[in-house]
Amino acid sequence: MCGAVAGYSIAQSESTGSAAESTTPPKYGTKADFKLAIKELKDALPRNGGVSTDQADLVIHGESPYHHHDGVDHSVVVYPETTEDVVKIVKIANKYKMPVVPYSGATSLEGQVGGYSGGCICVDMSEMDQILAIHEADADLVCQPGVGWMTINETLRSKGIPLFFPIDPGPSATIGGMVSTGCSGTNAVRYGTAKGEWFLNLTVVLPSGEVIKTRRRSRKSSAGFDLTKLFIGAEGTLGIITEVTLRLAPVLPTTVATVQFPNVSAAAEAVRQAINVAGVGASVQCVELVDNNFMAALNKFGTISRKYLEKDGLFFKFQGHSPAALKEVAKIVKGVCEKNGGSGFKLASGPAEADSMWDDRKNALTIGLSLYPDAKGWSTDVCVPVSKLPELVYETKKDIAAAQIPSMIVGHAGDGNFHALLLYKTEEELDVAKIVADRMVKRALALDGTCTGEHGVGIGKKKYLVDELGPGTVALMKKIKRTMDPLGLFNPGKVS
Ligand SMILES: Cc1cc2nc3c(=O)[nH]c(=O)nc-3n(C[C@H](O)[C@H](O)[C@H](O)COP(=O)(O)OP(=O)(O)OC[C@H]3O[C@@H](n4cnc5c(N)ncnc54)[C@H](O)[C@@H]3O)c2cc1C
């Protein structure tokens, strides 16, 4: 399938990222120390299932079917039920100088939850999955970090509370991991990202074992530094989050439309205009860019009876206070699309069809993987200013065509954020995917964008941080890390 791989001649430039500051590597405990640590963990969490050294558990927690990075097994997996349990674990980690890797939904895509090669404790937060309080009058909710965003929304719906949590990454993602990756999703066009104001207050166990709250429940606070933000995107390197207060948004009526274009550049330009020019931006909840390869895969492998034109296109989700308002927005956006060469604009006939059309887009990863049976998928993520998206997508499509690598492009185009899913089976194909992904990142940086719009840094994007942020900024991150975690215990080797 990847016939031209050997002859693929796009030059791969060396990463220009260099260490922002050289530091002495942390000195961890010995194997004998770690054995004692595991024994103490068993005493500290004596309930059945509180601590696992089962080989399958250690391997499963260190690997991920969702990314291309090599897995590293953990030495032990612990399942705390309370903040106090987490404190006990962290104190034992300090005593024996044993690294700690927080683990939540495990849907992160840049190797964030892999183990540490010298040995480490995986702190699986799945037993801390309770919604603790819903304050409908204040539109906020208090929960433990292991609860999923989808569970929160299902719970609110089943209780008849007309509120929802709008940050929507991978379906199995949980709140602790979402805070820690600084994630977002399709709703970011309208509601912003995890780095906005959606997480109000965090309870965090610091690397010393001390417990802090970052603020209180009030909607606003200008009391001092924003320490909530310090932990958003920290990927478990600065603390373990054990409780979260999050803000909710009112549920509004929505509908879905799709439209096709002669090419991705025309589609991306229509997005820019629909959001920024047409005066309906506030009613556009989501705009998802998909390419012809995705549409072909959807027609072939999707569970749908409707068939789409196999061209580059957009999925829109509109919101409005009434069906008439939704129709009006759709009419204006249809006009913008047609002006940019769009055709086949289809508005859902009602809520059921809207849901099923949206599912077509949401199932992109599964559908994309069907393009090359038994292949692994590398889902890359970059983001640029919206006006630069057409150029970025156009050049990336050219690269992918030259590489002849099975792939598809989907993206949260309304934010200038897009992903290429690159498929590979052999080492040779993986090498080609690496070149394409590297060029995509460097192109995004050249366009004043970022190496990751939402998936985070993990181990995969570390090498780009100095180029993107500058040595001073990365040095400051390292200084904060050293100050908070002088023993280097929390998720070593990740982020910076
Ligand atoms: C099909 C699919 C679709 C996706 N779509 C999107 C998307 O649209 N947008 C997007 O942003 N992402 C997307 N992702 C990526 C992923 O869902 C997000 O990165 C998500 O935020 C990770 O949450 P998680 O619970 O799975 O975290 P995990 O993968 O378990 O952990 C992520 C990081 O957080 C740390 N961590 C976990 N829990 C805690 C805690 N309690 N305290 C401190 N640190 C902690 C971990 O150590 C790790 O560094 C997608 C993934 C998949 C598989």
The ligand as a MOL file (V3000), in Angstrom:
LIG
                    3D

  0  0  0     0  0            999 V3000
M  V30 BEGIN CTAB
M  V30 COUNTS 53 58 0 0 0
M  V30 BEGIN ATOM
M  V30 1 C -10.4540 8.5420 19.7860 0
M  V30 2 C -9.7420 9.6930 20.4470 0
M  V30 3 C -10.1600 10.9810 20.1620 0
M  V30 4 C -9.5170 12.0560 20.7750 0
M  V30 5 N -9.9630 13.3190 20.5000 0
M  V30 6 C -9.4040 14.3720 21.1590 0
M  V30 7 C -9.8920 15.6870 20.9400 0
M  V30 8 O -10.7930 15.9260 20.1440 0
M  V30 9 N -9.3340 16.6820 21.6580 0
M  V30 10 C -8.3140 16.4690 22.5630 0
M  V30 11 O -7.8600 17.4110 23.2040 0
M  V30 12 N -7.8230 15.2250 22.7600 0
M  V30 13 C -8.3450 14.1870 22.1010 0
M  V30 14 N -7.8610 12.9310 22.3330 0
M  V30 15 C -6.7690 12.7570 23.3200 0
M  V30 16 C -7.2240 12.4810 24.7690 0
M  V30 17 O -8.5700 12.0950 24.8340 0
M  V30 18 C -6.9550 13.6930 25.6700 0
M  V30 19 O -5.5680 13.9430 25.7290 0
M  V30 20 C -7.5080 13.5360 27.1010 0
M  V30 21 O -7.4820 14.7910 27.7170 0
M  V30 22 C -6.7260 12.5550 27.9660 0
M  V30 23 O -7.4910 12.2430 29.1220 0
M  V30 24 P -7.3040 10.8390 29.8630 0
M  V30 25 O -8.2480 10.7880 31.0010 0
M  V30 26 O -7.3800 9.7370 28.8940 0
M  V30 27 O -5.8280 11.0300 30.4280 0
M  V30 28 P -4.6030 10.0150 30.4910 0
M  V30 29 O -4.2220 9.5980 29.1220 0
M  V30 30 O -4.8580 8.9380 31.4600 0
M  V30 31 O -3.4820 10.9690 31.0920 0
M  V30 32 C -3.0700 12.1100 30.4230 0
M  V30 33 C -2.0060 12.8380 31.2460 0
M  V30 34 O -2.5790 13.3160 32.4360 0
M  V30 35 C -1.9030 12.8220 33.5830 0
M  V30 36 N -2.9420 12.5850 34.5950 0
M  V30 37 C -3.9950 11.7460 34.5180 0
M  V30 38 N -4.7590 11.8520 35.6060 0
M  V30 39 C -4.1600 12.7610 36.4080 0
M  V30 40 C -4.4650 13.2980 37.6870 0
M  V30 41 N -5.5370 12.9200 38.3650 0
M  V30 42 N -3.6120 14.2180 38.2110 0
M  V30 43 C -2.5130 14.6270 37.5270 0
M  V30 44 N -2.1890 14.1440 36.3260 0
M  V30 45 C -3.0030 13.2350 35.7640 0
M  V30 46 C -1.1930 11.5770 33.1100 0
M  V30 47 O -0.0320 11.3130 33.8820 0
M  V30 48 C -0.8480 11.9700 31.6850 0
M  V30 49 O 0.3300 12.7360 31.6810 0
M  V30 50 C -8.4440 11.8360 21.6990 0
M  V30 51 C -8.0300 10.5340 21.9700 0
M  V30 52 C -8.6660 9.4710 21.3480 0
M  V30 53 C -8.1880 8.0830 21.6780 0
M  V30 END ATOM
M  V30 BEGIN BOND
M  V30 1 1 1 2
M  V30 2 1 2 3
M  V30 3 2 2 52
M  V30 4 2 3 4
M  V30 5 1 4 5
M  V30 6 1 4 50
M  V30 7 2 5 6
M  V30 8 1 6 7
M  V30 9 1 6 13
M  V30 10 2 7 8
M  V30 11 1 7 9
M  V30 12 1 9 10
M  V30 13 2 10 11
M  V30 14 1 10 12
M  V30 15 2 12 13
M  V30 16 1 13 14
M  V30 17 1 14 15
M  V30 18 1 14 50
M  V30 19 1 15 16
M  V30 20 1 16 17
M  V30 21 1 16 18
M  V30 22 1 18 19
M  V30 23 1 18 20
M  V30 24 1 20 21
M  V30 25 1 20 22
M  V30 26 1 22 23
M  V30 27 1 23 24
M  V30 28 2 24 25
M  V30 29 1 24 26
M  V30 30 1 24 27
M  V30 31 1 27 28
M  V30 32 2 28 29
M  V30 33 1 28 30
M  V30 34 1 28 31
M  V30 35 1 31 32
M  V30 36 1 32 33
M  V30 37 1 33 34
M  V30 38 1 33 48
M  V30 39 1 34 35
M  V30 40 1 35 36
M  V30 41 1 35 46
M  V30 42 1 36 37
M  V30 43 1 36 45
M  V30 44 2 37 38
M  V30 45 1 38 39
M  V30 46 1 39 40
M  V30 47 2 39 45
M  V30 48 1 40 41
M  V30 49 2 40 42
M  V30 50 1 42 43
M  V30 51 2 43 44
M  V30 52 1 44 45
M  V30 53 1 46 47
M  V30 54 1 46 48
M  V30 55 1 48 49
M  V30 56 2 50 51
M  V30 57 1 51 52
M  V30 58 1 52 53
M  V30 END BOND
M  V30 END CTAB
M  END
